[in-house]
């Protein structure tokens, strides 16, 4: 059975209250404030709004921030590697990288081993921003996770990664990363628990 582009098995349809008699299914569990999708989206939008205001003080927008954040962790990536890590494609990635270069935060350097590639390296100015912006990241993180224990924070990150993997375009069961379950030392698939 197909619903809105999603395939639903008969068992799934029966569990959600679908029936062949045409009776209306009960979707009370899908009230906006009860759906994981809405809550995730709303939390992300709120966090982005708060963080955007903080970094705007330094003249940095979210468009270039993502790229700076990645380069602070791994300098010297190619443009395509950087765009892939930022999960950004096409004109948006090119525009952000051009802005980084125009503002003097990165410089292009020909790859020593492959002349077809150009690598992006932070300039001294780009590196200085790290110490300016990271306290803002930490401040927003503390506000966002206030009242969460370390265990709850780790569990939340684990569940969000699982959701992301569940929704990834690759078929389920292909090349999924493994994680060791705490305490038992056995490797298990994240999606299996």
ZADO-1210 file (C-alpha; in nm, 4 decimals, padded with zeros to 6 digits):
<atoms>
<atom x="00.0000" y="00.0000" z="00.0000" code="UNK" pos="1"/>
<atom x="00.1373" y="00.3440" z="-00.0868" code="UNK" pos="2"/>
<atom x="00.0624" y="00.6535" z="00.1160" code="UNK" pos="3"/>
<atom x="00.2009" y="00.9883" z="00.0123" code="UNK" pos="4"/>
<atom x="00.4995" y="00.8335" z="-00.1624" code="UNK" pos="5"/>
<atom x="00.5812" y="00.5966" z="00.1234" code="UNK" pos="6"/>
<atom x="00.5284" y="00.2241" z="00.1000" code="UNK" pos="7"/>
<atom x="00.3425" y="00.0782" z="00.3956" code="UNK" pos="8"/>
<atom x="00.3164" y="-00.2930" z="00.4602" code="UNK" pos="9"/>
<atom x="-00.0209" y="-00.4440" z="00.5465" code="UNK" pos="10"/>
<atom x="00.1040" y="-00.5113" z="00.8997" code="UNK" pos="11"/>
<atom x="00.2079" y="-00.1493" z="00.9425" code="UNK" pos="12"/>
<atom x="-00.1273" y="-00.0294" z="00.8120" code="UNK" pos="13"/>
<atom x="-00.3140" y="-00.2626" z="01.0493" code="UNK" pos="14"/>
<atom x="-00.1036" y="-00.1479" z="01.3452" code="UNK" pos="15"/>
<atom x="-00.1862" y="00.2161" z="01.2687" code="UNK" pos="16"/>
<atom x="-00.5573" y="00.1470" z="01.2442" code="UNK" pos="17"/>
<atom x="-00.6080" y="00.1225" z="00.8679" code="UNK" pos="18"/>
<atom x="-00.8871" y="-00.1062" z="00.7543" code="UNK" pos="19"/>
<atom x="-01.0463" y="-00.2087" z="00.4295" code="UNK" pos="20"/>
<atom x="-01.3931" y="-00.0967" z="00.5364" code="UNK" pos="21"/>
<atom x="-01.2877" y="00.2624" z="00.4778" code="UNK" pos="22"/>
<atom x="-01.3226" y="00.3704" z="00.8385" code="UNK" pos="23"/>
<atom x="-01.1178" y="00.6695" z="00.9370" code="UNK" pos="24"/>
<atom x="-00.7825" y="00.5837" z="01.0900" code="UNK" pos="25"/>
<atom x="-00.6954" y="00.7262" z="01.4296" code="UNK" pos="26"/>
<atom x="-00.4053" y="00.9675" z="01.3981" code="UNK" pos="27"/>
<atom x="-00.4229" y="01.1221" z="01.7449" code="UNK" pos="28"/>
<atom x="-00.0614" y="01.0196" z="01.8007" code="UNK" pos="29"/>
<atom x="00.0329" y="01.2471" z="01.5086" code="UNK" pos="30"/>
<atom x="-00.0790" y="01.5745" z="01.6653" code="UNK" pos="31"/>
<atom x="00.1806" y="01.8352" z="01.5735" code="UNK" pos="32"/>
<atom x="00.3310" y="01.8759" z="01.9218" code="UNK" pos="33"/>
<atom x="00.3501" y="01.4957" z="01.9572" code="UNK" pos="34"/>
<atom x="00.5456" y="01.4193" z="01.6400" code="UNK" pos="35"/>
<atom x="00.9186" y="01.3636" z="01.6515" code="UNK" pos="36"/>
<atom x="00.9616" y="01.5318" z="01.3134" code="UNK" pos="37"/>
<atom x="00.7984" y="01.8571" z="01.4246" code="UNK" pos="38"/>
<atom x="00.9811" y="01.8627" z="01.7583" code="UNK" pos="39"/>
<atom x="01.3181" y="01.8001" z="01.5903" code="UNK" pos="40"/>
<atom x="01.2541" y="02.0624" z="01.3255" code="UNK" pos="41"/>
<atom x="01.1306" y="02.3180" z="01.5759" code="UNK" pos="42"/>
<atom x="01.4230" y="02.2574" z="01.8140" code="UNK" pos="43"/>
<atom x="01.6730" y="02.2842" z="01.5265" code="UNK" pos="44"/>
<atom x="01.5102" y="02.6022" z="01.3960" code="UNK" pos="45"/>
<atom x="01.5130" y="02.7564" z="01.7447" code="UNK" pos="46"/>
<atom x="01.8751" y="02.6580" z="01.8080" code="UNK" pos="47"/>
<atom x="01.9788" y="02.7953" z="01.4684" code="UNK" pos="48"/>
<atom x="01.7998" y="03.1248" z="01.5352" code="UNK" pos="49"/>
<atom x="01.9721" y="03.1672" z="01.8752" code="UNK" pos="50"/>
<atom x="02.3125" y="03.0687" z="01.7379" code="UNK" pos="51"/>
<atom x="02.2802" y="03.2855" z="01.4257" code="UNK" pos="52"/>
<atom x="02.2222" y="03.5911" z="01.6456" code="UNK" pos="53"/>
<atom x="02.5328" y="03.5092" z="01.8516" code="UNK" pos="54"/>
<atom x="02.7703" y="03.4699" z="01.5563" code="UNK" pos="55"/>
<atom x="02.6237" y="03.7655" z="01.3647" code="UNK" pos="56"/>
<atom x="02.7960" y="03.9881" z="01.6199" code="UNK" pos="57"/>
<atom x="03.1248" y="03.8684" z="01.4653" code="UNK" pos="58"/>
<atom x="03.0034" y="03.9290" z="01.1090" code="UNK" pos="59"/>
<atom x="02.9628" y="03.5587" z="01.0352" code="UNK" pos="60"/>
<atom x="02.6521" y="03.3991" z="00.8881" code="UNK" pos="61"/>
<atom x="02.5432" y="03.0358" z="00.9026" code="UNK" pos="62"/>
<atom x="02.6331" y="02.9901" z="00.5350" code="UNK" pos="63"/>
<atom x="03.0058" y="03.0283" z="00.5939" code="UNK" pos="64"/>
<atom x="03.0045" y="02.9113" z="00.9549" code="UNK" pos="65"/>
<atom x="02.9461" y="02.5485" z="00.8561" code="UNK" pos="66"/>
<atom x="03.2544" y="02.5536" z="00.6371" code="UNK" pos="67"/>
<atom x="03.4704" y="02.7247" z="00.8979" code="UNK" pos="68"/>
<atom x="03.3597" y="02.4697" z="01.1580" code="UNK" pos="69"/>
<atom x="03.4696" y="02.1831" z="00.9356" code="UNK" pos="70"/>
<atom x="03.8028" y="02.3442" z="00.8458" code="UNK" pos="71"/>
<atom x="03.8745" y="02.4131" z="01.2139" code="UNK" pos="72"/>
<atom x="03.8570" y="02.0369" z="01.2643" code="UNK" pos="73"/>
<atom x="04.0289" y="01.9343" z="00.9398" code="UNK" pos="74"/>
<atom x="04.2157" y="02.1967" z="00.7422" code="UNK" pos="75"/>
<atom x="04.3279" y="02.1418" z="00.3827" code="UNK" pos="76"/>
<atom x="04.0218" y="01.9765" z="00.2309" code="UNK" pos="77"/>
<atom x="03.9331" y="02.0058" z="-00.1354" code="UNK" pos="78"/>
<atom x="03.6276" y="02.2112" z="-00.2275" code="UNK" pos="79"/>
<atom x="03.4252" y="01.8969" z="-00.3017" code="UNK" pos="80"/>
<atom x="03.5315" y="01.7297" z="00.0258" code="UNK" pos="81"/>
<atom x="03.4360" y="02.0410" z="00.2191" code="UNK" pos="82"/>
<atom x="03.0986" y="02.0711" z="00.0436" code="UNK" pos="83"/>
<atom x="03.0238" y="01.7024" z="00.1053" code="UNK" pos="84"/>
<atom x="03.1049" y="01.7312" z="00.4759" code="UNK" pos="85"/>
<atom x="02.8822" y="02.0395" z="00.5022" code="UNK" pos="86"/>
<atom x="02.6098" y="01.8431" z="00.3179" code="UNK" pos="87"/>
<atom x="02.5823" y="02.1313" z="00.0755" code="UNK" pos="88"/>
<atom x="02.5826" y="02.1086" z="-00.3022" code="UNK" pos="89"/>
<atom x="02.6200" y="02.3248" z="-00.6064" code="UNK" pos="90"/>
<atom x="02.5937" y="02.7015" z="-00.6083" code="UNK" pos="91"/>
<atom x="02.5406" y="02.7319" z="-00.2312" code="UNK" pos="92"/>
<atom x="02.8715" y="02.5603" z="-00.1557" code="UNK" pos="93"/>
<atom x="03.0591" y="02.7562" z="-00.4226" code="UNK" pos="94"/>
<atom x="02.9160" y="03.0861" z="-00.2942" code="UNK" pos="95"/>
<atom x="03.0105" y="03.0081" z="00.0673" code="UNK" pos="96"/>
<atom x="03.3641" y="02.9076" z="-00.0285" code="UNK" pos="97"/>
<atom x="03.4062" y="03.2194" z="-00.2433" code="UNK" pos="98"/>
<atom x="03.2898" y="03.4338" z="00.0475" code="UNK" pos="99"/>
<atom x="03.5381" y="03.2622" z="00.2821" code="UNK" pos="100"/>
<atom x="03.8157" y="03.3365" z="00.0368" code="UNK" pos="101"/>
<atom x="03.6988" y="03.6941" z="-00.0337" code="UNK" pos="102"/>
<atom x="03.6862" y="03.7692" z="00.3409" code="UNK" pos="103"/>
<atom x="04.0372" y="03.6340" z="00.3866" code="UNK" pos="104"/>
<atom x="03.9434" y="03.3321" z="00.6002" code="UNK" pos="105"/>
<atom x="04.0751" y="03.0673" z="00.3577" code="UNK" pos="106"/>
<atom x="04.3300" y="03.0439" z="00.0813" code="UNK" pos="107"/>
<atom x="04.3488" y="02.8017" z="-00.2099" code="UNK" pos="108"/>
<atom x="04.6624" y="02.5907" z="-00.2485" code="UNK" pos="109"/>
<atom x="04.7387" y="02.3525" z="-00.5359" code="UNK" pos="110"/>
<atom x="04.7607" y="01.9909" z="-00.4214" code="UNK" pos="111"/>
<atom x="05.1229" y="01.8712" z="-00.4276" code="UNK" pos="112"/>
<atom x="05.0296" y="01.5209" z="-00.5432" code="UNK" pos="113"/>
<atom x="04.7450" y="01.5941" z="-00.7833" code="UNK" pos="114"/>
<atom x="04.7598" y="01.9206" z="-00.9781" code="UNK" pos="115"/>
<atom x="04.3912" y="01.8906" z="-01.0684" code="UNK" pos="116"/>
<atom x="04.2962" y="01.9407" z="-00.7034" code="UNK" pos="117"/>
<atom x="04.2965" y="02.2612" z="-00.5048" code="UNK" pos="118"/>
<atom x="04.2933" y="02.2475" z="-00.1265" code="UNK" pos="119"/>
<atom x="04.1443" y="02.5057" z="00.1074" code="UNK" pos="120"/>
<atom x="04.3473" y="02.6140" z="00.4089" code="UNK" pos="121"/>
<atom x="04.2526" y="02.8519" z="00.6859" code="UNK" pos="122"/>
<atom x="04.4429" y="03.1780" z="00.6991" code="UNK" pos="123"/>
<atom x="04.5610" y="03.3257" z="01.0294" code="UNK" pos="124"/>
<atom x="04.2406" y="03.5334" z="01.0272" code="UNK" pos="125"/>
<atom x="04.0284" y="03.2204" z="00.9757" code="UNK" pos="126"/>
<atom x="04.2069" y="03.0413" z="01.2602" code="UNK" pos="127"/>
<atom x="04.1591" y="03.3421" z="01.4926" code="UNK" pos="128"/>
<atom x="03.7834" y="03.3150" z="01.4504" code="UNK" pos="129"/>
<atom x="03.7929" y="02.9776" z="01.6261" code="UNK" pos="130"/>
<atom x="03.8724" y="03.1368" z="01.9626" code="UNK" pos="131"/>
<atom x="03.6115" y="03.4057" z="01.9004" code="UNK" pos="132"/>
<atom x="03.3234" y="03.1787" z="01.7943" code="UNK" pos="133"/>
<atom x="03.3748" y="02.8602" z="01.9987" code="UNK" pos="134"/>
<atom x="03.2621" y="03.0265" z="02.3247" code="UNK" pos="135"/>
<atom x="02.9362" y="03.1112" z="02.1446" code="UNK" pos="136"/>
<atom x="02.8953" y="02.7490" z="02.0385" code="UNK" pos="137"/>
<atom x="02.9532" y="02.6370" z="02.3968" code="UNK" pos="138"/>
<atom x="02.7070" y="02.8956" z="02.5337" code="UNK" pos="139"/>
<atom x="02.4296" y="02.7818" z="02.2986" code="UNK" pos="140"/>
<atom x="02.5085" y="02.4157" z="02.3733" code="UNK" pos="141"/>
<atom x="02.4787" y="02.4781" z="02.7471" code="UNK" pos="142"/>
<atom x="02.1471" y="02.6599" z="02.7062" code="UNK" pos="143"/>
<atom x="02.0098" y="02.3915" z="02.4745" code="UNK" pos="144"/>
<atom x="02.1111" y="02.0993" z="02.6973" code="UNK" pos="145"/>
<atom x="02.0382" y="02.2571" z="03.0362" code="UNK" pos="146"/>
<atom x="01.9058" y="01.9918" z="03.2725" code="UNK" pos="147"/>
<atom x="02.0263" y="01.6990" z="03.0585" code="UNK" pos="148"/>
<atom x="02.2674" y="01.4580" z="03.2261" code="UNK" pos="149"/>
<atom x="02.5773" y="01.3480" z="03.0352" code="UNK" pos="150"/>
<atom x="02.4127" y="01.0086" z="02.9838" code="UNK" pos="151"/>
<atom x="02.0987" y="01.1739" z="02.8422" code="UNK" pos="152"/>
<atom x="02.3079" y="01.3893" z="02.6085" code="UNK" pos="153"/>
<atom x="02.4920" y="01.0818" z="02.4802" code="UNK" pos="154"/>
<atom x="02.1664" y="00.8903" z="02.4399" code="UNK" pos="155"/>
<atom x="02.0119" y="01.1817" z="02.2480" code="UNK" pos="156"/>
<atom x="02.3101" y="01.1983" z="02.0093" code="UNK" pos="157"/>
<atom x="02.2947" y="00.8201" z="01.9621" code="UNK" pos="158"/>
<atom x="01.9222" y="00.8326" z="01.8805" code="UNK" pos="159"/>
<atom x="01.9601" y="01.1271" z="01.6408" code="UNK" pos="160"/>
<atom x="02.2375" y="00.9467" z="01.4524" code="UNK" pos="161"/>
<atom x="02.0142" y="00.6399" z="01.4317" code="UNK" pos="162"/>
<atom x="01.7280" y="00.8477" z="01.2918" code="UNK" pos="163"/>
<atom x="01.9587" y="01.0065" z="01.0365" code="UNK" pos="164"/>
<atom x="02.0797" y="00.6642" z="00.9296" code="UNK" pos="165"/>
<atom x="01.7249" y="00.5257" z="00.9173" code="UNK" pos="166"/>
<atom x="01.6294" y="00.8069" z="00.6806" code="UNK" pos="167"/>
<atom x="01.9414" y="00.7881" z="00.4657" code="UNK" pos="168"/>
<atom x="01.8929" y="00.6966" z="00.0998" code="UNK" pos="169"/>
<atom x="02.0981" y="00.3771" z="00.1247" code="UNK" pos="170"/>
<atom x="01.8958" y="00.0576" z="00.1620" code="UNK" pos="171"/>
<atom x="01.8652" y="-00.0694" z="00.5163" code="UNK" pos="172"/>
<atom x="02.1354" y="-00.3186" z="00.6022" code="UNK" pos="173"/>
<atom x="02.4048" y="-00.1872" z="00.3675" code="UNK" pos="174"/>
<atom x="02.7324" y="-00.0668" z="00.5097" code="UNK" pos="175"/>
<atom x="02.5870" y="00.0524" z="00.8385" code="UNK" pos="176"/>
<atom x="02.8482" y="00.1508" z="01.0950" code="UNK" pos="177"/>
<atom x="02.8904" y="-00.0736" z="01.3934" code="UNK" pos="178"/>
<atom x="02.9007" y="00.0292" z="01.7545" code="UNK" pos="179"/>
<atom x="02.9986" y="-00.1660" z="02.0599" code="UNK" pos="180"/>
<atom x="02.7126" y="-00.1988" z="02.3027" code="UNK" pos="181"/>
<atom x="02.8050" y="-00.0585" z="02.6422" code="UNK" pos="182"/>
<atom x="02.9006" y="-00.3240" z="02.8884" code="UNK" pos="183"/>
<atom x="02.8848" y="-00.6390" z="02.6775" code="UNK" pos="184"/>
<atom x="03.1796" y="-00.5812" z="02.4418" code="UNK" pos="185"/>
<atom x="02.9889" y="-00.7260" z="02.1452" code="UNK" pos="186"/>
<atom x="02.9520" y="-00.5319" z="01.8231" code="UNK" pos="187"/>
<atom x="02.5930" y="-00.4686" z="01.7222" code="UNK" pos="188"/>
<atom x="02.4221" y="-00.2629" z="01.4581" code="UNK" pos="189"/>
<atom x="02.2972" y="00.0696" z="01.5868" code="UNK" pos="190"/>
<atom x="01.9692" y="00.0259" z="01.4059" code="UNK" pos="191"/>
<atom x="01.8912" y="-00.3026" z="01.5789" code="UNK" pos="192"/>
<atom x="01.8170" y="-00.1762" z="01.9259" code="UNK" pos="193"/>
</atoms>
